[in-house]
Amino acid sequence: MLDAILQLAAKRSMVTVGEVARELTISAELAKHLFFELERQGYLKCVNSACDTPCGNCAAKEACRFFRGPRLWTFTEKGMEASRRRSE
């Protein structure tokens, strides 16, 4: 399944946990765990906001898209290479 996520990402510029869950007919929770596994293996890395304020201390955390929004990942070099191989 991890390979299937890399293949989906290679075909599109962006995939979400929900899209992966639908495409692979798995739960969103399992899809999220697969993203974490790809991160653990070094294919993806989490994209953090540029904010220097810890969310717990931030007055704007209720409106912040990074606090409330979906977790975002980007390919690492290892992930880019794997994605290129799968798109060929």
N, C-alpha and C positions, 0 to 999 in steps of 0.2 A: 504494500500500500504506500510505503514511503516513496517508492519509485514512481507510482502513479501520480502523487502530488507533484513531484519534480517534472513529470511529463506535462501535466496540466499547466504548471507555471511556465514551462518552456513555450507552450502554444499561445499563452496570453501574456499581457503585460502585468496583470495582477490577478490573484485569486483570493477569495475570502474563505474563511472556515466554513461558512454556510454553503458556498459553491462547491467546495471539496466534498462536504457531507452529501449534498444532492448528487453530484457526479459519481461518487463511489458508493452511493446508497448505504451510508453509515450515519451514525448519530453525530451531531455537532460536537458533543463532548469527546468522542473518539477522534474526530478530525482535529480538534484542538490539541489533544495529546500527541497526535502524529506531528503537528507543527512543532510542539515542544521537543519531540524526539529529533526532528531534523535540525533544530537549533542545538541540541545537545551534541549531535554528531558533527556539527560545524558547517552544515549546508546553509543555514539561515542564521541571521542575528536579529535581535529585537531592535526596532527603531524607537528611540526615546525622544521625547520632546527636548527642545533647547532650554527649557525652563530650569532654573537653578533652585527653585523653592520646593522643598518636600511637600507632597500633596496634603499631608495631614495638617500642615501649618498654613496652607494657602487659602485665602479668603475667596478665591475664584474657582475652587475645585468643583463646585456643583455645576458650573457652566463650561468647564475645561473639556475640550474634545479629547485630550490625552487621558484624562482621568476617567471620563465616561465612555469614550469611544472604543472601538475595537483595537485590540493589540495589533501592531503592525510589524511585519518582518521584511527583511531584505536579504537577497542572496549574498553570501560571502564569496570570495574567489573560488573556493571549492564548490560552492553551489552553482556559481556561474558556469564553471567548466562542466559540471554534471548536466546542467540545463542545456548547454550547447550540444553536448553529445546526444542528448535525447531528442533534440529538434532536428538533427541531421538525418 
